[in-house]
């Protein structure tokens, strides 16, 4: 019983751990993700608000987070040389479909592009002469 009581005391006296919310930049490592945290600070000399970015390596036991997901992370004991954070939960999933690059979409210009886009064929093509 004394072991249980000391564990409860230790949990109550332990300092609260830092919790941050960020965006997943990379999930290419096994059980590790890289999370970007953005925060705003006032510049001491110029008195302007500037945005600073930090990247943390975070332990993801189930490999559940994907690139672009918004996640909540919590500080923990050192797990490796650079990992001191663990994944608490995925707050918002990124869309699963990747965005279409603009280079693959051809703009339609002139009558020729409109007729080819609508699927019309012109008379006198090589397939009709056979």
C-alpha positions in Angstrom: 0.0 0.0 0.0 2.8 2.4 0.7 4.1 2.0 -2.8 0.7 3.0 -4.2 0.6 6.0 -1.9 4.1 7.2 -2.8 3.2 6.9 -6.6 0.1 9.1 -6.0 2.2 11.6 -4.1 4.8 11.7 -6.8 2.2 12.3 -9.5 0.7 15.2 -7.6 4.1 16.8 -6.9 5.4 16.3 -10.5 5.5 19.5 -12.5 3.0 19.8 -15.3 4.4 18.9 -18.7 4.4 21.3 -21.6 1.7 20.7 -24.2 1.9 22.1 -27.8 -0.2 22.0 -30.9 1.5 21.8 -34.3 1.5 20.5 -37.9 3.2 17.3 -39.0 6.0 18.0 -41.5 7.3 14.5 -42.0 6.4 11.0 -41.0 9.1 9.1 -42.9 10.8 7.7 -39.8 9.6 4.6 -38.0 7.5 5.7 -34.9 8.8 9.3 -35.2 7.2 12.4 -36.7 8.5 15.9 -37.2 6.1 18.6 -35.9 6.3 22.3 -36.7 5.2 24.7 -33.9 4.6 28.3 -34.8 4.6 31.0 -32.1 4.5 34.8 -32.2 6.8 36.9 -30.2 7.3 40.7 -29.9 10.7 41.8 -31.1 12.5 43.5 -28.1 14.1 46.3 -30.2 11.7 47.0 -33.0 8.5 46.3 -31.1 7.0 44.3 -34.0 5.3 40.9 -33.7 7.3 38.2 -35.6 6.4 34.6 -36.2 9.0 32.0 -35.2 9.0 28.3 -36.0 10.4 25.3 -34.1 10.5 21.7 -35.3 10.3 18.9 -32.8 10.9 15.1 -33.3 7.9 13.4 -31.7 7.4 9.8 -30.7 4.4 8.3 -32.5 4.0 4.7 -31.2 1.3 3.7 -33.7 2.4 5.6 -36.8 -1.0 7.2 -36.9 -0.1 10.8 -37.9 0.2 11.8 -41.5 1.8 14.8 -43.2 -0.3 17.9 -42.7 -2.2 16.6 -39.7 -2.7 19.0 -36.7 -1.5 17.2 -33.6 -1.2 17.7 -29.9 2.2 16.8 -28.4 3.4 16.5 -24.8 6.9 16.8 -23.3 8.3 13.6 -21.9 11.6 12.0 -20.8 14.3 11.7 -23.4 13.5 8.9 -25.7 16.5 9.3 -28.0 19.2 11.8 -28.9 16.6 14.3 -30.3 13.2 13.0 -29.2 11.7 14.6 -26.0 8.1 14.8 -27.0 5.3 12.2 -27.6 2.1 12.3 -29.6 -1.0 12.8 -27.4 -3.7 12.9 -30.2 -4.4 13.8 -33.8 -6.7 16.8 -33.6 -7.4 17.3 -37.3 -6.6 15.1 -40.3 -5.2 16.6 -43.5 -7.1 15.8 -46.7 -6.0 12.4 -48.0 -6.0 13.5 -51.7 -2.8 15.3 -52.7 -3.3 18.6 -54.4 -3.1 18.7 -58.2 0.0 20.4 -59.5 -0.8 23.4 -61.7 1.7 22.3 -64.4 -0.5 19.3 -65.3 -3.6 21.4 -66.0 -3.4 22.9 -69.5 -5.3 26.2 -70.0 -7.8 26.1 -72.8 -6.9 28.8 -75.4 -8.7 29.4 -78.7 -11.1 27.3 -80.7 -8.7 24.5 -81.3 -8.3 23.8 -77.6 -12.1 24.0 -77.1 -12.9 21.5 -79.8 -10.3 19.0 -78.6 -11.5 19.4 -75.0 -15.1 18.7 -76.0 -14.1 15.5 -77.9 -15.1 16.7 -81.4 -13.2 15.3 -84.4 -12.7 17.2 -87.6 -13.4 15.7 -91.0 -10.5 14.3 -93.1 -8.6 12.7 -90.3 -6.4 9.7 -91.1 -8.7 7.3 -89.4 -11.6 8.1 -91.7 -9.6 7.7 -95.0 -9.1 3.9 -94.6 
